[in-house]
């Protein structure tokens, strides 16, 4: 089979190699998936630049790709949740990625059934961002009727986080360019702040939760609008001691991340708030929960920017690196 492989790290980025390799054999609790589509994410470029090495120490050469959609073609002897022919999708395990390949052996616990109303290309836009939202809200222990501010909510993460937050019964606030207001309001935004006219710090106060997608430059302001005792989850800040402990990391990494995230922990402590850093992990059960939040009459919104072939993987990675996409960049591996 063909696969896109990282052979060396480079802080400026490097091309993946397309190689012919052996089709993997699924372990007892894995299924072999014929990959129909895979999504390209900023995370892929971060891995290439060695920016997540402390969190996930990958060995090279490495088959790249973090999320896929496809068809089960073989089932491990102790895998019982799926059968041959099932359409599945998922975020691959942190320790075993490999979506940019014609086949992937995946633990069945990482996968969920694709809703009938999704094509494979649409399905592969969902796992990473939807699971990020679900895991953030789980960390926050959200309750229906409470409020959440999603920074940078007009981007790809917001396109998943907003409707999921709305479906969970939260009052959803975000800020962005006026041209995106109508779109995000349809997704479930209750209060939209046009950043060219107003600063959300001057508009919002005592928000129950904040989902940060912007990082260091905005975190002080996000803590300001968060209520006393509120909870902030960041996707762009720095890992802290709570992150290392939650992920059962070594004592050395716990110390390193405790030091790295100390600044944000101090910001949070000023008003008895809580700061958590999130690096999304695989979870098939959470994907199934997302399936149940939506249906064909009220589907989860998906957006595809451009579709490439596997041979064009480096063009796709470059497109994502340049930013300003209007949806997910997809690698089509096979036709239905």
C-alpha positions in Angstrom: 0.0 0.0 0.0 1.0 3.6 -0.4 1.6 5.8 2.7 3.0 9.3 3.4 5.9 9.0 5.7 7.9 11.5 7.8 11.6 10.6 7.7 13.1 13.5 9.6 12.0 16.5 11.7 12.6 20.0 10.5 11.7 23.3 12.3 11.0 24.9 9.0 8.9 21.9 7.7 9.9 19.1 5.4 8.2 17.0 2.7 6.7 13.6 3.4 7.8 10.7 1.3 5.3 8.5 -0.5 6.4 4.9 -0.1 5.0 1.4 -0.8 4.8 -0.5 2.4 3.2 -3.6 3.7 -0.5 -3.5 4.7 -0.7 -3.7 8.5 -2.2 -6.7 10.3 -4.7 -5.7 13.0 -4.0 -6.8 16.6 -6.6 -8.6 18.6 -8.6 -5.5 19.5 -8.0 -3.6 16.3 -9.8 -3.4 13.0 -8.2 -2.9 9.6 -9.6 0.1 7.9 -9.5 0.8 4.2 -8.9 4.6 4.3 -11.4 6.5 2.1 -10.5 10.0 3.2 -8.1 11.7 5.7 -8.0 15.3 6.9 -4.9 17.5 7.1 -4.6 19.6 10.2 -2.2 22.2 11.7 -1.2 19.4 14.1 0.4 17.5 11.2 2.7 20.4 10.5 3.4 20.8 14.3 4.5 17.1 14.4 6.8 17.7 11.3 8.4 20.7 13.1 8.9 18.6 16.3 6.7 20.9 18.3 4.8 18.2 20.1 7.9 16.0 20.9 7.6 16.4 24.7 3.9 15.4 24.6 4.2 12.6 22.1 7.7 11.3 21.4 7.2 9.7 18.0 9.8 7.4 16.5 10.8 7.8 12.9 10.1 6.9 10.1 6.4 7.7 10.9 3.3 7.3 8.9 1.6 10.6 9.2 -2.1 11.6 9.5 -4.3 12.0 12.6 -8.0 11.5 11.5 -9.6 9.3 8.9 -12.8 7.9 7.6 -13.1 4.5 5.9 -14.5 1.0 5.7 -13.6 -1.9 8.0 -12.1 -4.7 5.9 -10.8 -7.0 8.6 -11.5 -7.5 12.3 -9.2 -8.6 15.1 -10.2 -11.8 17.0 -11.2 -9.9 20.1 -12.7 -6.9 18.4 -16.5 -7.1 18.6 -17.9 -3.6 18.1 -17.5 -3.4 14.3 -17.9 -5.9 11.4 -16.5 -6.0 7.9 -18.2 -3.3 5.7 -18.9 -0.9 8.5 -18.2 2.8 7.7 -16.1 4.2 10.5 -14.3 7.4 11.4 -12.0 8.6 14.2 -9.1 10.5 15.6 -6.2 8.0 15.7 -4.4 7.2 19.0 -1.7 9.6 19.9 0.9 6.8 20.0 -0.2 5.3 16.7 -1.2 7.8 14.0 -1.1 6.9 10.3 -4.2 8.2 8.5 -2.2 9.2 5.3 -2.1 5.6 4.1 -4.4 3.3 2.0 -5.0 1.1 5.1 -4.7 1.6 8.8 -4.9 -0.8 11.8 -6.9 1.0 14.4 -8.0 0.1 18.0 -11.8 -0.2 17.8 -12.1 1.9 20.9 -10.9 4.9 18.8 -13.6 4.6 16.2 -17.3 5.4 15.7 -19.9 4.6 13.1 -20.2 7.3 10.4 -23.7 8.8 10.3 -25.6 7.8 7.2 -25.9 11.4 6.0 -22.1 12.0 5.9 -19.9 11.2 2.9 -16.4 9.9 3.8 -15.0 13.3 3.0 -17.5 15.1 5.3 -17.0 12.5 8.1 -13.2 13.0 8.2 -13.7 16.7 9.0 -15.3 15.8 12.3 -13.2 13.8 14.7 -10.3 16.1 15.7 -12.3 19.3 16.2 -15.4 17.6 17.6 -13.5 15.5 20.1 -11.5 18.6 21.1 -14.8 20.4 21.9 -16.2 17.4 23.8 -13.1 16.8 25.8 -12.9 20.5 26.7 -16.5 20.6 27.9 -15.9 17.4 29.8 -12.9 19.0 31.6 -15.0 22.0 32.4 -17.9 19.8 33.8 -20.4 22.0 31.9 -24.0 22.2 33.0 -26.9 23.2 30.8 -27.9 26.8 31.3 -24.4 28.1 31.9 -22.3 30.2 29.6 -19.2 29.7 27.5 -17.0 32.1 25.6 -15.2 30.4 22.6 -12.4 32.6 21.5 -11.7 32.5 17.7 -15.1 30.9 17.3 -15.4 31.7 13.6 -12.6 29.2 12.7 -12.8 25.4 12.1 -12.8 24.6 15.8 -15.7 26.9 16.4 -17.7 25.3 13.6 -17.7 22.1 15.8 -17.5 23.6 19.3 -20.4 26.0 18.9 -23.1 23.6 17.8 -21.9 21.0 20.3 -22.0 23.6 23.1 -25.5 24.7 21.9 -26.7 21.1 21.9 -25.4 20.6 25.4 -27.6 23.5 26.5 -25.0 26.2 27.0 -25.3 29.9 26.2 -22.6 30.4 23.6 -20.6 33.7 23.1 -17.9 34.4 20.6 -16.1 37.2 18.8 -14.9 37.6 15.2 -15.3 39.4 12.0 -18.8 40.7 11.2 -18.9 38.8 7.9 -19.0 35.6 10.0 -21.8 36.6 12.4 -24.7 35.2 10.5 -23.0 31.8 10.0 -22.0 31.3 13.6 -25.4 32.5 14.9 -27.0 29.8 12.8 -24.6 27.3 14.5 -25.9 28.4 18.0 -24.1 31.6 19.0 -26.3 33.7 21.3 -24.0 36.7 21.6 -21.6 37.8 18.9 -18.9 40.5 19.4 -17.6 42.3 16.3 -13.9 42.7 17.2 -13.5 45.7 14.9 -16.1 47.6 16.9 -15.9 46.2 20.4 -13.5 44.4 22.7 -15.1 41.3 24.2 -13.4 42.3 27.6 -15.7 45.3 27.7 -18.8 43.4 26.8 -18.6 40.1 28.7 -18.4 39.5 32.4 -18.6 36.5 34.8 -18.7 33.9 32.0 -18.8 30.4 33.4 -16.3 28.8 31.0 -13.8 29.9 28.4 -12.5 27.8 25.5 -9.3 29.4 24.4 -8.0 28.9 20.8 -5.8 32.0 20.6 -3.1 31.4 23.3 -0.7 33.6 25.2 -1.7 37.1 23.9 -5.4 36.6 24.8 -5.3 34.5 27.9 -5.0 37.5 30.4 -8.2 39.0 28.9 -10.0 35.7 28.9 -9.3 35.3 32.6 -10.7 38.8 33.1 -14.1 37.8 31.7 -14.2 34.5 33.5 -16.2 34.4 36.7 -14.6 33.7 40.1 -14.2 29.9 40.3 -14.7 29.6 36.5 -12.9 27.2 34.3 -10.7 27.9 31.3 -9.4 25.3 28.9 -6.7 26.3 26.4 -5.7 24.7 23.1 -2.9 27.1 22.5 -1.4 27.9 25.9 1.2 25.8 27.5 0.8 22.4 29.3 0.9 22.6 33.1 1.2 20.2 36.0 -2.5 19.3 35.8 -2.1 18.3 32.2 0.9 16.1 32.9 -0.8 14.4 35.9 -4.0 13.8 34.0 -2.1 12.1 31.2 0.0 10.0 33.6 3.3 11.4 32.4 6.7 10.8 34.0 7.7 12.8 37.1 10.3 14.7 35.0 7.6 15.8 32.5 5.3 16.7 35.4 8.0 19.0 36.8 8.8 20.5 33.3 5.1 21.2 32.5 4.4 22.5 36.0 7.1 25.1 35.4 6.0 25.8 31.9 2.4 26.4 32.9 3.0 28.3 36.1 2.2 31.7 34.7 -1.3 30.6 33.7 -1.9 28.8 36.9 -1.1 32.0 38.8 -3.5 34.0 36.6 -6.2 31.5 37.4 -5.4 31.4 41.1 -6.1 35.1 41.5 -9.9 34.5 41.3 -9.9 30.8 42.3 -10.3 29.8 38.6 -8.9 26.7 37.0 -6.6 26.5 34.0 -6.2 23.3 31.9 -4.3 22.7 28.7 -5.9 20.2 26.2 -4.2 17.9 23.7 -7.0 16.0 22.1 -6.9 12.2 22.3 -8.9 9.4 20.6 -12.3 8.4 22.0 -14.8 6.4 20.0 -17.4 6.6 22.7 -17.3 10.4 22.6 -17.7 10.4 18.8 -20.8 8.2 19.2 -22.1 10.7 21.8 -21.6 13.4 19.1 -23.5 11.3 16.6 -26.5 11.2 19.1 -26.5 14.9 19.5 -27.3 15.4 15.9 -29.3 13.7 13.1 -30.1 14.0 9.4 -32.7 16.7 10.1 -30.3 18.6 12.3 -26.9 17.5 11.1 -23.5 18.6 12.4 -22.2 21.3 10.1 -19.2 20.3 8.0 -17.0 22.4 5.7 -14.5 21.2 3.1 -12.0 23.7 1.6 -10.1 21.6 -0.9 -9.6 17.9 -1.7 -6.2 16.5 -2.7 -4.9 13.0 -3.6 -2.3 11.2 -1.5 0.4 12.1 -4.1 -0.4 15.7 -3.4 0.1 15.5 0.4 2.8 18.0 0.6 0.7 20.6 -1.3 -2.1 19.9 1.1 0.3 20.4 4.1 1.6 23.6 2.7 -2.0 24.9 2.2 -2.8 24.2 5.8 0.4 25.8 7.0 -0.5 29.0 5.1 -3.8 29.2 6.9 -6.9 31.1 5.9 -8.7 28.0 4.9 -12.5 28.0 4.7 -12.9 24.5 5.9 -10.9 21.3 6.2 -8.3 20.2 3.7 -9.0 16.6 2.7 -6.9 13.8 1.2 -9.2 11.5 -0.8 -7.7 8.0 -0.7 -10.3 6.0 -2.6 -13.7 6.5 -4.2 -16.9 5.0 -2.8 
